[in-house]
Structure formats: C-alpha cells, structure tokens
Amino acid sequence: MKLSEKTYSFFDDVYSVVRLIPKGRVTNYGAIAKYLGAARSSRMVGWAMNAAHGQKEYVPAHRVLNRNGMLTGKNHFASANEMQMLLEKEGIVVVKDTVKNFKTLFWDPMEELKIK
C-alpha cells in the first residue's frame, strides 16, 4: 500500500499526540482523532498505531486503546502480551485484555492539551 503525503502527515500528527500521553495514563483512538479534527478517523489512528513501531522516535503505542479500554492493538506488538506488560510496568492493571479503571486513567487530549 502506498501512503499519500497527507496520510504520512496525519500519522505524524497522531504520533506527536501519542508521545504526550503521560506514563500511567491511556487514551483511545477516537479521542486522538477528535483532537486532530478528524473525529470520524479513529480507524486511521489505529493504522498509525500499527505502523508506529517503525518510527525513529519512540511512540508509546501501548497507551492507545479502543473506546472500551480494551487492548485491541496487542497483536501488532512483538509478542501477544507485550502491550499488557508495558502497561503493567507503568502501574496500569489489565484484566482479560481490558484496562481496569479505564475511565479514571483516561487521558483526553481535548482537555489535557487545550490552550489555557
């Protein structure tokens, strides 16, 4: 698949937002898409996360979950349990592929990154 320059730019924007998620916090694909002004592009954010492992600068893709706090991207990591291990290393509890206390740990870029 050949990606357009516009797609690369969107992916770079996604990576910039994901790099701002603090350790011990999580967000979801839709929140990132909404923040970037593309509310209907959560799937595209997912595609960006799938390609994040090849970036020169580290992208903490393990902090991006689905809207229910599930580790739906776990199959795109080096091993089936790497995503969970990375989250647990940051103190996040994962039960049956879902982040416990997801709403409490949720980092909303619309709130956290708004200009004050």
Secondary structure per residue as TSV (DSSP state, phi and psi in degrees):
chain	resnum	aa	ss	phi	psi
A	1	M	-	360.0	127.8
A	2	K	-	-95.5	123.4
A	3	L	-	-91.1	138.8
A	4	S	-	-74.8	165.7
A	5	E	H	-62.7	-34.9
A	6	K	H	-63.6	-40.9
A	7	T	H	-64.3	-45.1
A	8	Y	H	-58.1	-41.9
A	9	S	H	-62.3	-43.4
A	10	F	H	-62.7	-45.5
A	11	F	H	-58.0	-44.7
A	12	D	H	-61.5	-39.1
A	13	D	H	-63.9	-41.4
A	14	V	H	-60.7	-47.6
A	15	Y	H	-61.2	-37.5
A	16	S	H	-62.4	-41.4
A	17	V	H	-68.7	-45.8
A	18	V	H	-61.0	-36.0
A	19	R	T	-65.5	-16.2
A	20	L	T	-90.1	-10.5
A	21	I	S	-67.5	121.9
A	22	P	-	-68.3	153.1
A	23	K	T	-57.1	140.7
A	24	G	T	83.2	4.7
A	25	R	-	-124.8	159.4
A	26	V	B	-138.3	161.2
A	27	T	E	-141.0	-172.8
A	28	N	E	-131.4	167.8
A	29	Y	H	-57.2	-44.9
A	30	G	H	-64.3	-38.5
A	31	A	H	-64.8	-38.4
A	32	I	H	-67.9	-45.8
A	33	A	H	-59.4	-45.0
A	34	K	H	-61.5	-44.8
A	35	Y	H	-59.9	-36.5
A	36	L	T	-82.7	5.0
A	37	G	T	79.6	20.0
A	38	A	-	-132.1	57.9
A	39	A	T	-51.5	-27.7
A	40	R	T	-93.7	15.8
A	41	S	-	-113.8	30.0
A	42	S	H	-61.6	-32.9
A	43	R	H	-64.5	-37.6
A	44	M	H	-65.6	-35.6
A	45	V	H	-62.4	-40.6
A	46	G	H	-60.4	-41.9
A	47	W	H	-63.2	-39.7
A	48	A	H	-61.9	-41.8
A	49	M	H	-64.3	-36.7
A	50	N	H	-62.8	-31.0
A	51	A	H	-94.6	-1.4
A	52	A	G	-65.8	-26.7
A	53	H	G	-66.3	-18.3
A	54	G	G	-93.7	5.8
A	55	Q	-	-76.9	145.6
A	56	K	S	-65.1	-44.4
A	57	E	S	-92.5	132.7
A	58	Y	-	-55.5	135.3
A	59	V	-	-120.1	115.3
A	60	P	-	-76.0	67.6
A	61	A	G	-61.0	-22.0
A	62	H	G	-64.9	-16.4
A	63	R	G	-87.5	1.1
A	64	V	E	-109.4	120.5
A	65	L	E	-122.5	179.3
A	66	N	-	-81.9	178.7
A	67	R	T	-64.5	-16.7
A	68	N	T	-101.4	4.9
A	69	G	S	82.8	17.8
A	70	M	B	-90.1	149.3
A	71	L	-	-84.2	61.9
A	72	T	T	-69.6	-19.6
A	73	G	T	-90.5	6.9
A	74	K	G	-61.7	-25.5
A	75	N	G	-73.4	-8.3
A	76	H	G	-99.2	9.6
A	77	F	S	-99.4	169.1
A	78	A	S	-59.0	-33.6
A	79	S	S	-136.2	161.4
A	80	A	T	-63.0	-23.1
A	81	N	T	-111.5	6.2
A	82	E	H	-63.2	-42.2
A	83	M	H	-59.4	-46.3
A	84	Q	H	-63.9	-42.8
A	85	M	H	-61.8	-40.8
A	86	L	H	-65.0	-40.6
A	87	L	H	-65.4	-45.2
A	88	E	H	-64.3	-32.5
A	89	K	H	-62.6	-25.1
A	90	E	T	-94.2	7.0
A	91	G	T	89.3	10.3
A	92	I	-	-90.8	130.2
A	93	V	-	-89.3	129.7
A	94	V	E	-120.2	126.1
A	95	V	E	-125.7	122.6
A	96	K	T	50.7	52.0
A	97	D	T	62.0	22.3
A	98	T	E	-132.7	136.1
A	99	V	E	-72.7	124.2
A	100	K	T	-73.7	142.3
A	101	N	T	61.8	36.0
A	102	F	H	-53.5	-45.8
A	103	K	H	-64.5	-35.0
A	104	T	H	-71.4	-36.7
A	105	L	H	-87.7	-6.1
A	106	F	B	-63.9	129.8
A	107	W	-	-109.3	112.6
A	108	D	-	-100.5	111.0
A	109	P	H	-60.7	-27.7
A	110	M	H	-63.3	-32.7
A	111	E	H	-90.6	-46.4
A	112	E	H	-73.1	-26.5
A	113	L	T	-109.6	11.1
A	114	K	-	-73.2	146.6
A	115	I	-	-74.8	130.0
A	116	K	-	-99.9	360.0
